[in-house]
Amino acid sequence: MQAGKDGQREAMLRAMVTARDARIASLEKEVAALKARLSAASANAGEGKAQPARPAAPDPRQQRTVEVTRVKRRTIEIDRRAAADRQGQQAGGADGDGDASAKAALEGRNFLYVGGRDCQVAHLRQIASSFGANLIHHDGGLREAVSRIDNVLPSVDCVFCPIDCISHDACLRVKTGCKKWEKAFVPLRNGSKSSFERALQSLSEGTPIQ
């Protein structure tokens, strides 16, 4: 299932890059056409100097100057937009690489999540999987024996506990076990999916977990 989601995201990114490249190509083509018009207008303006304008008619040189100015402004604007699109494309690629690199930092790691809500467990496992990690869940003593935590701790790299959805006994057991086995203990503000995902993101980037 994860492979399918990764494929969909990759296809979406490819479609966005293709659309952006097409837009840049279109803008560059429009710039070339405008530059050609600008060159022709400038040439006409030079030829017009040798032909005096009729007193009663509008000055053609002034009209051509206005047109040249308008074309120049349009050309500058299109150049600016094309450059912005290129920078956006490069930044997007860099961000995507950075995000992938950060998530790769948790590849193959095993985490234990103690407590929380049963309805969230499947979602939490999906989030951990998106970081390349494996999530083991213990309900904190609701149906599973609290002593099982001691059996799982040696095989995990880090333990997460939502402080609003865990019993005092289970939390104490986790803290004692983490100290014994020298495992990282990460208390979460609540049992929400976003809280867990933020913690994994911070962990992958090596920043302090808020």
Secondary structure, DSSP 8 states (H G I E B T S, - for coil): -HHHHHHHHHHHHHHHHHHHHHHHHHHHHHHHHHHHHHHHHHHHHHHHTTS---TTS--HHHHHHHHHHHHHHHHHHHHHHHHHHHHHHHHHHHHHHHHHHHHHTTTT-EEEEESS-GGGHHHHHHHHHHTT-EEEEE-SSSSS-TTHHHHHGGG-SEEEEETTSS-HHHHHHHHHHHHHHT-EEEEESSS-HHHHHHHHHHHHHT----
